[in-house]
Every structure is written in structure tokens, then in C-alpha cells.
Amino acid sequence: MAIDGTDTDPHPSTPVGRRNSHLEVEPETNSRTNIYERKYSGHAIDRMQKRGIIPSVVENAIQTGIAKPGTSGTIRYYDPVNKITVAVDTSTGRVVTVW
């Protein structure tokens, strides 16, 4: 029950901001940036925000994940614990996308 007595608020146990509760993020919302001295494309930031993936999880995938060649000059890192894949541009080191 909400403070005003209505029953419109979600139940406290409703998942919000979690991996299975994606946010709607318009494409090209974010611009490229650096986080923890790693370059990120705006697209990667959009995908992370939409999917509720934080930068430390991305960094962990890059550091400990299973590396495989990607497409268009990228390398993909798969983290089986967090079940994410990170694509990194091999020439710039920029995180291109995350899923």
C-alpha cells in the first residue's frame, strides 16, 4: 500500500533495475566516455544501462572471461559467472557493446 493509501505502488519485492527488468533506453542516449581508465562507446553505455550491467562486471569479464575473436576487429569476452559478453575493439581497446 502506498503512503497515500492507494494500492498503485509495486510490491517491495518487485524486481527493479535488475538484469531481467530492463530499462527503456533510447538509442544514442549516452556519449562515449572513460570509466576506470577504460574507453566505452556510447552504445556500450546504453546497453549496460538498459540491461543493468555495472562497469565492474564488464571489467571482470575482460579480466577473467573466456576470450574469442569477434567480428569487425573485435574480441569478445564471455563471463560464465555473470553470463555477459563484452565486445572490445582490438585497435583502440574501447568497449563496443555488452550483452
MOPAC internal coordinates of N, CA, C and O (Angstrom, degrees):
PM7 1SCF
backbone

  N    0.0000 0     0.00 0     0.00 0    0    0    0
  C    1.4434 1     0.00 0     0.00 0    1    0    0
  C    1.5204 1   108.12 1     0.00 0    2    1    0
  O    1.2310 1   120.71 1   -43.84 1    3    2    1
  N    1.3074 1   116.25 1   136.16 1    3    2    1
  C    1.4596 1   122.49 1   179.29 1    5    3    2
  C    1.5240 1   110.35 1   -75.05 1    6    5    3
  O    1.2310 1   120.96 1   -15.67 1    7    6    5
  N    1.3256 1   115.77 1   164.33 1    7    6    5
  C    1.4593 1   121.66 1  -179.86 1    9    7    6
  C    1.5205 1   111.30 1   -58.13 1   10    9    7
  O    1.2310 1   120.23 1   143.13 1   11   10    9
  N    1.3177 1   117.17 1   -36.87 1   11   10    9
  C    1.4670 1   120.17 1  -177.67 1   13   11   10
  C    1.5281 1   113.27 1   -81.34 1   14   13   11
  O    1.2310 1   120.58 1  -174.33 1   15   14   13
  N    1.3349 1   116.49 1     5.67 1   15   14   13
  C    1.4576 1   120.35 1   177.19 1   17   15   14
  C    1.5112 1   114.75 1    91.78 1   18   17   15
  O    1.2310 1   119.64 1   171.82 1   19   18   17
  N    1.3287 1   118.29 1    -8.18 1   19   18   17
  C    1.4610 1   120.68 1   178.44 1   21   19   18
  C    1.5184 1   109.37 1   -82.64 1   22   21   19
  O    1.2310 1   120.94 1   -15.40 1   23   22   21
  N    1.2917 1   115.81 1   164.60 1   23   22   21
  C    1.4662 1   120.92 1  -178.72 1   25   23   22
  C    1.5345 1   109.82 1  -111.69 1   26   25   23
  O    1.2310 1   120.11 1  -138.42 1   27   26   25
  N    1.3539 1   117.40 1    41.58 1   27   26   25
  C    1.4581 1   121.20 1  -175.43 1   29   27   26
  C    1.5205 1   113.62 1   -96.98 1   30   29   27
  O    1.2310 1   119.09 1   161.78 1   31   30   29
  N    1.3196 1   119.35 1   -18.22 1   31   30   29
  C    1.4574 1   121.28 1   179.86 1   33   31   30
  C    1.5177 1   110.49 1   -75.05 1   34   33   31
  O    1.2310 1   120.32 1   -31.70 1   35   34   33
  N    1.3409 1   117.00 1   148.30 1   35   34   33
  C    1.4637 1   119.01 1   177.76 1   37   35   34
  C    1.5281 1   110.33 1   -68.20 1   38   37   35
  O    1.2310 1   120.92 1   -25.27 1   39   38   37
  N    1.2887 1   115.85 1   154.73 1   39   38   37
  C    1.4603 1   121.84 1   176.88 1   41   39   38
  C    1.5260 1   108.66 1   -61.76 1   42   41   39
  O    1.2310 1   119.38 1   -36.43 1   43   42   41
  N    1.3398 1   118.79 1   143.57 1   43   42   41
  C    1.4718 1   120.93 1  -178.34 1   45   43   42
  C    1.5234 1   114.52 1   -55.95 1   46   45   43
  O    1.2310 1   119.44 1   155.62 1   47   46   45
  N    1.3152 1   118.68 1   -24.38 1   47   46   45
  C    1.4622 1   119.90 1  -179.97 1   49   47   46
  C    1.5295 1   112.93 1   -87.44 1   50   49   47
  O    1.2310 1   119.74 1  -179.29 1   51   50   49
  N    1.3364 1   118.11 1     0.71 1   51   50   49
  C    1.4588 1   121.64 1   178.40 1   53   51   50
  C    1.5246 1   109.67 1   -64.38 1   54   53   51
  O    1.2310 1   119.97 1   -53.79 1   55   54   53
  N    1.3537 1   117.67 1   126.21 1   55   54   53
  C    1.4712 1   118.93 1  -179.17 1   57   55   54
  C    1.5230 1   111.88 1   -67.54 1   58   57   55
  O    1.2310 1   120.72 1   -52.10 1   59   58   57
  N    1.3123 1   116.22 1   127.90 1   59   58   57
  C    1.4632 1   122.35 1   179.51 1   61   59   58
  C    1.5162 1   107.70 1  -135.13 1   62   61   59
  O    1.2310 1   120.15 1   -45.67 1   63   62   61
  N    1.3215 1   117.32 1   134.33 1   63   62   61
  C    1.4503 1   121.24 1   178.21 1   65   63   62
  C    1.5178 1   113.04 1    67.19 1   66   65   63
  O    1.2310 1   120.92 1  -151.08 1   67   66   65
  N    1.2981 1   115.84 1    28.92 1   67   66   65
  C    1.4532 1   120.58 1   179.47 1   69   67   66
  C    1.5098 1   109.44 1  -112.68 1   70   69   67
  O    1.2310 1   121.11 1   -10.19 1   71   70   69
  N    1.3078 1   115.48 1   169.81 1   71   70   69
  C    1.4470 1   121.20 1  -176.09 1   73   71   70
  C    1.5320 1   112.66 1   -54.65 1   74   73   71
  O    1.2310 1   119.21 1   141.63 1   75   74   73
  N    1.3012 1   119.10 1   -38.37 1   75   74   73
  C    1.4585 1   121.28 1  -178.33 1   77   75   74
  C    1.5254 1   113.25 1   -93.68 1   78   77   75
  O    1.2310 1   120.34 1  -166.87 1   79   78   77
  N    1.3089 1   116.96 1    13.13 1   79   78   77
  C    1.4563 1   122.22 1   178.34 1   81   79   78
  C    1.5254 1   107.74 1  -131.21 1   82   81   79
  O    1.2310 1   120.85 1  -107.51 1   83   82   81
  N    1.3196 1   115.98 1    72.49 1   83   82   81
  C    1.4550 1   121.84 1  -173.18 1   85   83   82
  C    1.5123 1   112.86 1   -66.11 1   86   85   83
  O    1.2310 1   121.11 1   -36.29 1   87   86   85
  N    1.3230 1   115.49 1   143.71 1   87   86   85
  C    1.4532 1   122.33 1   173.60 1   89   87   86
  C    1.5253 1   108.58 1   -86.01 1   90   89   87
  O    1.2310 1   120.53 1   -28.76 1   91   90   89
  N    1.2948 1   116.59 1   151.24 1   91   90   89
  C    1.4581 1   120.18 1   173.80 1   93   91   90
  C    1.5215 1   107.57 1   -86.05 1   94   93   91
  O    1.2310 1   120.51 1   -66.07 1   95   94   93
  N    1.3206 1   116.64 1   113.93 1   95   94   93
  C    1.4591 1   122.57 1   179.67 1   97   95   94
  C    1.5180 1   107.53 1  -121.84 1   98   97   95
  O    1.2310 1   120.78 1   -60.42 1   99   98   97
  N    1.3207 1   116.12 1   119.58 1   99   98   97
  C    1.4639 1   120.31 1   178.40 1  101   99   98
  C    1.5233 1   109.35 1   -63.82 1  102  101   99
  O    1.2310 1   119.83 1   -41.14 1  103  102  101
  N    1.3331 1   117.93 1   138.86 1  103  102  101
  C    1.4678 1   120.10 1   175.99 1  105  103  102
  C    1.5293 1   110.64 1   -55.22 1  106  105  103
  O    1.2310 1   121.03 1   -34.62 1  107  106  105
  N    1.3058 1   115.63 1   145.38 1  107  106  105
  C    1.4643 1   124.20 1   178.28 1  109  107  106
  C    1.5286 1   112.12 1    63.78 1  110  109  107
  O    1.2310 1   120.21 1  -150.99 1  111  110  109
  N    1.3293 1   117.21 1    29.01 1  111  110  109
  C    1.4586 1   121.39 1   176.51 1  113  111  110
  C    1.5237 1   110.65 1   -71.72 1  114  113  111
  O    1.2310 1   120.73 1   137.53 1  115  114  113
  N    1.3123 1   116.20 1   -42.47 1  115  114  113
  C    1.4605 1   121.99 1  -176.08 1  117  115  114
  C    1.5223 1   111.50 1  -102.26 1  118  117  115
  O    1.2310 1   120.75 1   -28.86 1  119  118  117
  N    1.3071 1   116.18 1   151.14 1  119  118  117
  C    1.4582 1   120.72 1   175.37 1  121  119  118
  C    1.5277 1   108.97 1  -101.32 1  122  121  119
  O    1.2310 1   121.02 1   -15.00 1  123  122  121
  N    1.3237 1   115.65 1   165.00 1  123  122  121
  C    1.4639 1   118.77 1  -179.29 1  125  123  122
  C    1.5222 1   109.63 1   -64.13 1  126  125  123
  O    1.2310 1   121.81 1   -27.40 1  127  126  125
  N    1.3338 1   114.14 1   152.60 1  127  126  125
  C    1.4598 1   119.35 1  -175.59 1  129  127  126
  C    1.5225 1   109.95 1  -158.56 1  130  129  127
  O    1.2310 1   120.86 1    -4.63 1  131  130  129
  N    1.3043 1   115.96 1   175.37 1  131  130  129
  C    1.4614 1   122.69 1   172.85 1  133  131  130
  C    1.5156 1   108.03 1  -114.41 1  134  133  131
  O    1.2310 1   121.13 1   -45.08 1  135  134  133
  N    1.3347 1   115.44 1   134.92 1  135  134  133
  C    1.4591 1   121.81 1   175.31 1  137  135  134
  C    1.5217 1   106.16 1  -132.17 1  138  137  135
  O    1.2310 1   120.87 1   -52.69 1  139  138  137
  N    1.3253 1   115.94 1   127.31 1  139  138  137
  C    1.4708 1   120.90 1  -177.29 1  141  139  138
  C    1.5259 1   110.82 1    51.72 1  142  141  139
  O    1.2310 1   120.19 1  -138.27 1  143  142  141
  N    1.3234 1   117.24 1    41.73 1  143  142  141
  C    1.4533 1   124.51 1   178.78 1  145  143  142
  C    1.5330 1   113.69 1    64.05 1  146  145  143
  O    1.2310 1   120.05 1  -163.98 1  147  146  145
  N    1.3325 1   117.51 1    16.02 1  147  146  145
  C    1.4623 1   121.24 1   174.83 1  149  147  146
  C    1.5166 1   108.14 1  -111.05 1  150  149  147
  O    1.2310 1   120.41 1   -42.13 1  151  150  149
  N    1.3338 1   116.81 1   137.87 1  151  150  149
  C    1.4561 1   122.37 1   178.84 1  153  151  150
  C    1.5261 1   110.01 1   -79.25 1  154  153  151
  O    1.2310 1   120.85 1   -40.02 1  155  154  153
  N    1.3362 1   115.98 1   139.98 1  155  154  153
  C    1.4659 1   123.26 1   176.71 1  157  155  154
  C    1.5183 1   108.91 1  -130.90 1  158  157  155
  O    1.2310 1   120.66 1   -42.75 1  159  158  157
  N    1.3315 1   116.34 1   137.25 1  159  158  157
  C    1.4657 1   119.64 1   172.23 1  161  159  158
  C    1.5223 1   108.49 1   -75.11 1  162  161  159
  O    1.2310 1   120.80 1   -21.02 1  163  162  161
  N    1.3225 1   116.07 1   158.98 1  163  162  161
  C    1.4554 1   120.23 1   175.39 1  165  163  162
  C    1.5197 1   111.08 1   -60.08 1  166  165  163
  O    1.2310 1   120.88 1   143.05 1  167  166  165
  N    1.3320 1   115.91 1   -36.95 1  167  166  165
  C    1.4655 1   121.02 1   178.71 1  169  167  166
  C    1.5289 1   110.43 1   -61.48 1  170  169  167
  O    1.2310 1   120.14 1   136.81 1  171  170  169
  N    1.3340 1   117.34 1   -43.19 1  171  170  169
  C    1.4685 1   120.54 1   179.33 1  173  171  170
  C    1.5268 1   110.63 1   -61.90 1  174  173  171
  O    1.2310 1   120.38 1   137.71 1  175  174  173
  N    1.3290 1   116.88 1   -42.29 1  175  174  173
  C    1.4667 1   120.66 1   179.03 1  177  175  174
  C    1.5319 1   109.98 1   -63.92 1  178  177  175
  O    1.2310 1   120.26 1   138.05 1  179  178  177
  N    1.3350 1   117.11 1   -41.95 1  179  178  177
  C    1.4667 1   120.77 1   176.42 1  181  179  178
  C    1.5273 1   110.82 1   -57.37 1  182  181  179
  O    1.2310 1   120.65 1   131.88 1  183  182  181
  N    1.3450 1   116.37 1   -48.12 1  183  182  181
  C    1.4677 1   120.91 1  -177.71 1  185  183  182
  C    1.5291 1   111.20 1   -64.95 1  186  185  183
  O    1.2310 1   120.56 1   138.56 1  187  186  185
  N    1.3205 1   116.53 1   -41.44 1  187  186  185
  C    1.4649 1   120.36 1   178.58 1  189  187  186
  C    1.5223 1   110.51 1   -62.15 1  190  189  187
  O    1.2310 1   120.92 1   134.48 1  191  190  189
  N    1.3315 1   115.85 1   -45.52 1  191  190  189
  C    1.4618 1   120.81 1  -178.99 1  193  191  190
  C    1.5238 1   110.18 1   -63.44 1  194  193  191
  O    1.2310 1   120.57 1   135.12 1  195  194  193
  N    1.3089 1   116.51 1   -44.88 1  195  194  193
  C    1.4616 1   120.79 1  -179.41 1  197  195  194
  C    1.5225 1   111.53 1   -62.26 1  198  197  195
  O    1.2310 1   120.60 1   140.98 1  199  198  197
  N    1.3341 1   116.45 1   -39.02 1  199  198  197
  C    1.4681 1   120.43 1  -173.72 1  201  199  198
  C    1.5238 1   114.08 1   -96.11 1  202  201  199
  O    1.2310 1   120.24 1  -179.42 1  203  202  201
  N    1.3228 1   117.15 1     0.58 1  203  202  201
  C    1.4597 1   119.84 1   178.08 1  205  203  202
  C    1.5184 1   113.76 1    70.73 1  206  205  203
  O    1.2310 1   120.41 1  -145.94 1  207  206  205
  N    1.3324 1   116.83 1    34.06 1  207  206  205
  C    1.4665 1   122.16 1  -178.97 1  209  207  206
  C    1.5189 1   108.53 1  -103.57 1  210  209  207
  O    1.2310 1   120.43 1   -55.50 1  211  210  209
  N    1.3257 1   116.78 1   124.50 1  211  210  209
  C    1.4605 1   121.14 1  -177.91 1  213  211  210
  C    1.5277 1   110.71 1   -91.81 1  214  213  211
  O    1.2310 1   120.33 1   -23.65 1  215  214  213
  N    1.3378 1   116.97 1   156.35 1  215  214  213
  C    1.4623 1   121.09 1  -176.48 1  217  215  214
  C    1.5299 1   114.74 1   -56.41 1  218  217  215
  O    1.2310 1   119.43 1   145.12 1  219  218  217
  N    1.3201 1   118.68 1   -34.88 1  219  218  217
  C    1.4620 1   119.67 1  -179.58 1  221  219  218
  C    1.5312 1   111.54 1   -65.45 1  222  221  219
  O    1.2310 1   119.94 1   149.11 1  223  222  221
  N    1.3205 1   117.72 1   -30.89 1  223  222  221
  C    1.4641 1   121.06 1   176.86 1  225  223  222
  C    1.5283 1   109.85 1   -71.19 1  226  225  223
  O    1.2310 1   120.49 1   141.49 1  227  226  225
  N    1.3222 1   116.67 1   -38.51 1  227  226  225
  C    1.4665 1   121.20 1   176.18 1  229  227  226
  C    1.5283 1   109.49 1   -62.69 1  230  229  227
  O    1.2310 1   120.56 1   132.89 1  231  230  229
  N    1.3130 1   116.54 1   -47.11 1  231  230  229
  C    1.4609 1   121.35 1  -179.75 1  233  231  230
  C    1.5247 1   110.84 1   -61.55 1  234  233  231
  O    1.2310 1   120.16 1   138.68 1  235  234  233
  N    1.3253 1   117.29 1   -41.32 1  235  234  233
  C    1.4577 1   120.90 1   177.67 1  237  235  234
  C    1.5300 1   111.21 1   -60.82 1  238  237  235
  O    1.2310 1   120.33 1   138.88 1  239  238  237
  N    1.3340 1   116.98 1   -41.12 1  239  238  237
  C    1.4673 1   120.49 1   178.23 1  241  239  238
  C    1.5209 1   110.71 1   -61.70 1  242  241  239
  O    1.2310 1   120.47 1   138.52 1  243  242  241
  N    1.3275 1   116.71 1   -41.48 1  243  242  241
  C    1.4657 1   120.59 1  -179.97 1  245  243  242
  C    1.5225 1   110.76 1   -67.04 1  246  245  243
  O    1.2310 1   120.42 1   139.45 1  247  246  245
  N    1.3261 1   116.80 1   -40.55 1  247  246  245
  C    1.4650 1   120.92 1  -176.60 1  249  247  246
  C    1.5290 1   113.46 1   -76.38 1  250  249  247
  O    1.2310 1   120.04 1   143.31 1  251  250  249
  N    1.3332 1   117.52 1   -36.69 1  251  250  249
  C    1.4680 1   120.00 1  -172.06 1  253  251  250
  C    1.5173 1   114.39 1  -121.60 1  254  253  251
  O    1.2310 1   120.06 1   174.12 1  255  254  253
  N    1.3405 1   117.49 1    -5.88 1  255  254  253
  C    1.4616 1   120.79 1  -174.95 1  257  255  254
  C    1.5217 1   113.56 1   -74.62 1  258  257  255
  O    1.2310 1   121.48 1    -7.81 1  259  258  257
  N    1.2998 1   114.76 1   172.19 1  259  258  257
  C    1.4627 1   123.14 1   177.97 1  261  259  258
  C    1.5238 1   107.58 1   -84.66 1  262  261  259
  O    1.2310 1   120.64 1   -60.35 1  263  262  261
  N    1.3408 1   116.38 1   119.65 1  263  262  261
  C    1.4645 1   121.65 1  -176.61 1  265  263  262
  C    1.5216 1   110.94 1   -91.77 1  266  265  263
  O    1.2310 1   121.21 1   -44.53 1  267  266  265
  N    1.3371 1   115.30 1   135.47 1  267  266  265
  C    1.4646 1   122.44 1   175.95 1  269  267  266
  C    1.5168 1   108.43 1  -142.32 1  270  269  267
  O    1.2310 1   119.95 1   -32.48 1  271  270  269
  N    1.3287 1   117.71 1   147.52 1  271  270  269
  C    1.4651 1   119.30 1   176.51 1  273  271  270
  C    1.5262 1   110.41 1   -61.65 1  274  273  271
  O    1.2310 1   121.23 1   -41.07 1  275  274  273
  N    1.3279 1   115.25 1   138.93 1  275  274  273
  C    1.4557 1   120.85 1   176.64 1  277  275  274
  C    1.5113 1   110.30 1  -104.45 1  278  277  275
  O    1.2310 1   120.79 1    22.25 1  279  278  277
  N    1.3140 1   116.10 1  -157.75 1  279  278  277
  C    1.4619 1   121.47 1   178.17 1  281  279  278
  C    1.5212 1   109.67 1  -105.61 1  282  281  279
  O    1.2310 1   120.60 1   -20.18 1  283  282  281
  N    1.2986 1   116.46 1   159.82 1  283  282  281
  C    1.4677 1   123.47 1   175.14 1  285  283  282
  C    1.5219 1   113.56 1    53.08 1  286  285  283
  O    1.2310 1   120.61 1  -134.84 1  287  286  285
  N    1.3339 1   116.44 1    45.16 1  287  286  285
  C    1.4599 1   120.15 1   175.52 1  289  287  286
  C    1.5141 1   114.83 1    74.18 1  290  289  287
  O    1.2310 1   120.39 1  -148.42 1  291  290  289
  N    1.3263 1   116.87 1    31.58 1  291  290  289
  C    1.4522 1   120.22 1   178.39 1  293  291  290
  C    1.5196 1   111.13 1  -117.74 1  294  293  291
  O    1.2310 1   121.49 1   -17.50 1  295  294  293
  N    1.3200 1   114.76 1   162.50 1  295  294  293
  C    1.4536 1   121.75 1   169.52 1  297  295  294
  C    1.5161 1   106.09 1  -122.14 1  298  297  295
  O    1.2310 1   120.78 1   -40.70 1  299  298  297
  N    1.3241 1   116.11 1   139.30 1  299  298  297
  C    1.4595 1   121.14 1  -178.55 1  301  299  298
  C    1.5204 1   109.51 1  -107.07 1  302  301  299
  O    1.2310 1   121.50 1   -44.46 1  303  302  301
  N    1.3186 1   114.74 1   135.54 1  303  302  301
  C    1.4611 1   121.20 1   176.69 1  305  303  302
  C    1.5236 1   107.99 1  -115.61 1  306  305  303
  O    1.2310 1   121.23 1   -58.20 1  307  306  305
  N    1.3313 1   115.25 1   121.80 1  307  306  305
  C    1.4653 1   119.72 1   179.29 1  309  307  306
  C    1.5187 1   109.35 1  -106.90 1  310  309  307
  O    1.2310 1   120.88 1   -52.75 1  311  310  309
  N    1.3203 1   115.92 1   127.25 1  311  310  309
  C    1.4568 1   122.61 1   176.66 1  313  311  310
  C    1.5259 1   107.63 1  -104.25 1  314  313  311
  O    1.2310 1   119.85 1   -74.59 1  315  314  313
  N    1.3478 1   117.90 1   105.41 1  315  314  313
  C    1.4682 1   119.94 1  -177.26 1  317  315  314
  C    1.5256 1   113.48 1   -70.15 1  318  317  315
  O    1.2310 1   119.71 1   158.62 1  319  318  317
  N    1.3214 1   118.17 1   -21.38 1  319  318  317
  C    1.4654 1   120.85 1   179.28 1  321  319  318
  C    1.5280 1   109.91 1   -72.63 1  322  321  319
  O    1.2310 1   120.40 1   129.15 1  323  322  321
  N    1.3275 1   116.85 1   -50.85 1  323  322  321
  C    1.4656 1   121.59 1  -179.39 1  325  323  322
  C    1.5189 1   112.97 1   -90.49 1  326  325  323
  O    1.2310 1   120.67 1   172.99 1  327  326  325
  N    1.3249 1   116.33 1    -7.01 1  327  326  325
  C    1.4645 1   123.20 1   178.06 1  329  327  326
  C    1.5178 1   112.70 1    56.01 1  330  329  327
  O    1.2310 1   121.20 1  -129.06 1  331  330  329
  N    1.3356 1   115.32 1    50.94 1  331  330  329
  C    1.4586 1   120.75 1   175.15 1  333  331  330
  C    1.5167 1   109.26 1  -128.77 1  334  333  331
  O    1.2310 1   121.06 1   -22.58 1  335  334  333
  N    1.3149 1   115.58 1   157.42 1  335  334  333
  C    1.4572 1   122.97 1   173.74 1  337  335  334
  C    1.5170 1   107.45 1  -123.71 1  338  337  335
  O    1.2310 1   121.10 1   -42.82 1  339  338  337
  N    1.3320 1   115.49 1   137.18 1  339  338  337
  C    1.4558 1   122.40 1   179.85 1  341  339  338
  C    1.5224 1   107.65 1  -121.57 1  342  341  339
  O    1.2310 1   120.04 1   -53.64 1  343  342  341
  N    1.3258 1   117.53 1   126.36 1  343  342  341
  C    1.4669 1   122.11 1   175.88 1  345  343  342
  C    1.5167 1   108.80 1  -100.97 1  346  345  343
  O    1.2310 1   121.04 1   -52.98 1  347  346  345
  N    1.3394 1   115.61 1   127.02 1  347  346  345
  C    1.4589 1   122.11 1  -177.84 1  349  347  346
  C    1.5221 1   109.01 1  -121.66 1  350  349  347
  O    1.2310 1   120.44 1   -48.27 1  351  350  349
  N    1.3300 1   116.77 1   131.73 1  351  350  349
  C    1.4620 1   122.41 1   176.28 1  353  351  350
  C    1.5272 1   108.26 1   -67.75 1  354  353  351
  O    1.2310 1   120.41 1   -55.79 1  355  354  353
  N    1.3280 1   116.83 1   124.21 1  355  354  353
  C    1.4620 1   120.31 1  -175.75 1  357  355  354
  C    1.5236 1   113.14 1   -70.74 1  358  357  355
  O    1.2310 1   119.52 1   155.41 1  359  358  357
  N    1.3114 1   118.52 1   -24.59 1  359  358  357
  C    1.4618 1   119.61 1  -178.48 1  361  359  358
  C    1.5282 1   113.47 1   -85.67 1  362  361  359
  O    1.2310 1   120.00 1   149.74 1  363  362  361
  N    1.3380 1   117.60 1   -30.26 1  363  362  361
  C    1.4648 1   120.29 1  -176.95 1  365  363  362
  C    1.5285 1   113.78 1  -111.36 1  366  365  363
  O    1.2310 1   120.31 1   161.49 1  367  366  365
  N    1.3314 1   117.01 1   -18.51 1  367  366  365
  C    1.4672 1   120.61 1  -176.03 1  369  367  366
  C    1.5099 1   112.87 1    79.27 1  370  369  367
  O    1.2310 1   120.08 1  -176.12 1  371  370  369
  N    1.3295 1   117.45 1     3.88 1  371  370  369
  C    1.4793 1   121.97 1  -178.17 1  373  371  370
  C    1.5275 1   110.13 1   -75.26 1  374  373  371
  O    1.2310 1   121.05 1   -44.07 1  375  374  373
  N    1.3416 1   115.59 1   135.93 1  375  374  373
  C    1.4623 1   120.70 1   172.25 1  377  375  374
  C    1.5285 1   106.53 1   -70.94 1  378  377  375
  O    1.2310 1   120.45 1   -59.91 1  379  378  377
  N    1.3142 1   116.74 1   120.09 1  379  378  377
  C    1.4553 1   122.58 1  -175.05 1  381  379  378
  C    1.5228 1   111.58 1   -88.93 1  382  381  379
  O    1.2310 1   120.68 1   133.88 1  383  382  381
  N    1.3350 1   116.30 1   -46.12 1  383  382  381
  C    1.4554 1   121.28 1   178.57 1  385  383  382
  C    1.5062 1   109.90 1  -157.70 1  386  385  383
  O    1.2310 1   121.58 1   -14.30 1  387  386  385
  N    1.3226 1   114.58 1   165.70 1  387  386  385
  C    1.4603 1   122.18 1  -178.01 1  389  387  386
  C    1.5282 1   107.60 1  -140.46 1  390  389  387
  O    1.2310 1   120.88 1   -44.79 1  391  390  389
  N    1.3238 1   115.91 1   135.21 1  391  390  389
  C    1.4730 1   119.84 1   173.45 1  393  391  390
  C    1.4849 1   110.64 1  -149.41 1  394  393  391
  O    1.2310 1   120.10 1   180.00 1  395  394  393

